[in-house]
């Protein structure tokens, strides 16, 4: 790198999480843990820092998919002014694909937000393919399980 930039956000984060939206040229910074959810946007063109949202924390997740941010139990669309939180789910979010959103306990249709199926057990981590294949991870006592599930179309 030829240049080095630094910026300061007005909050100390424990276990910070960061996502980059290449299309918008914006960094999103949040945190995991059980404290309040605070999400900041850093516009890289001028390094302007703004707080996007703050709400009570819980079982955090933070990832980006298709220009949307998935944080805690909220699906966030930062490109829609005034409608930042596009949807909230009853359980913590774990993964998203073009077709699906997976929470810790269920699978939802991304386009409609309707529940498609319940998971057989609580997922700590998950990933989804657009072919309907869902992989979830859970831990019971000292055992770890990777569960494969195929959704019928």
SULPEQUI-V714022 format. One line per field, one symbol per residue. psi: psi as a letter, one per 30 degrees, with the letter a starting at -180 (. if undefined). A space follows every 50 residues. Layout:
psi->???
This chain:
psi->kflkkklklgkkkkilkklkjeefhkkkkallagakkkkkkjjfeghkkk kelklklbjkljlkkhflkjjcgkkkjffjkfhejelklflkkelkaefl kkafflklkeefgkkelklflkkelllklfggkkklklkjbgkkkkkkkk kk.
